[in-house]
Amino acid sequence: MPIYEYICDECETQFERIVLNQTQEIACPKCFGKKNTIQLSVFSAPNGNGATAKQSGPSSSGGGGCCGGGCGCH
């Protein structure tokens, strides 16, 4: 079951939905508008040793950068 990110075309609210099938109707949680634009999602995948692909770069040494401790996301 994929999770998709949307932005409402009417009120510009960003939200996520689990989509069970292609005929599922998606409505905005704020204004209940049915005109939504699907957004590109950023994701990471395991690289085989338990770390994610994002963690395998220079930021994995703790030198800052996203998920290296400097961005404040954790």
C-alpha positions in Angstrom: 0.0 0.0 0.0 1.8 3.1 -1.2 1.7 6.4 0.6 1.2 9.4 -1.7 1.8 13.1 -0.9 -0.8 15.6 -2.2 -1.3 19.3 -2.3 -4.9 20.6 -2.5 -5.5 22.8 -5.5 -8.1 24.8 -3.7 -6.6 25.6 -0.3 -2.9 24.5 -0.9 -2.9 22.2 2.2 -0.2 19.5 1.9 -1.2 16.0 3.1 -0.5 12.3 2.8 -2.8 9.3 2.0 -2.4 5.6 1.9 -3.9 4.6 -1.5 -5.5 1.2 -1.5 -6.6 1.3 -5.2 -6.6 3.6 -8.2 -10.3 4.3 -7.9 -10.1 5.6 -4.4 -11.3 9.2 -4.1 -8.9 11.6 -2.4 -10.3 14.6 -0.5 -8.4 17.4 1.3 -8.6 17.0 5.1 -9.0 20.8 5.6 -11.5 21.9 2.9 -12.7 18.5 1.6 -11.8 19.6 -1.9 -11.4 16.8 -4.4 -9.0 18.6 -6.8 -5.5 17.5 -5.6 -2.0 17.4 -7.2 0.2 14.5 -6.4 3.7 15.5 -5.2 7.0 13.8 -5.8 8.1 12.0 -2.6 11.7 11.8 -1.3 12.5 8.4 0.2 15.4 6.2 1.1 16.0 2.6 0.6 18.2 0.1 2.5 21.6 -0.5 0.9 22.1 -4.0 2.3 24.0 -3.3 5.5 21.1 -1.9 7.5 21.9 1.8 6.7 19.8 3.8 4.3 21.1 5.2 1.1 21.0 8.7 2.5 23.3 7.7 5.4 26.1 6.2 3.2 27.5 9.6 2.1 29.8 12.1 3.9 27.1 13.1 6.3 27.1 9.6 7.9 30.3 10.5 9.8 28.4 13.1 11.9 29.8 16.1 10.0 26.4 17.8 9.6 24.0 17.8 6.6 20.6 16.2 6.6 20.4 13.2 8.9 24.0 13.8 10.0 22.9 15.9 12.9 23.1 19.4 11.5 19.6 19.8 10.1 17.6 19.3 13.3 15.3 16.6 11.8 16.1 14.1 14.6 
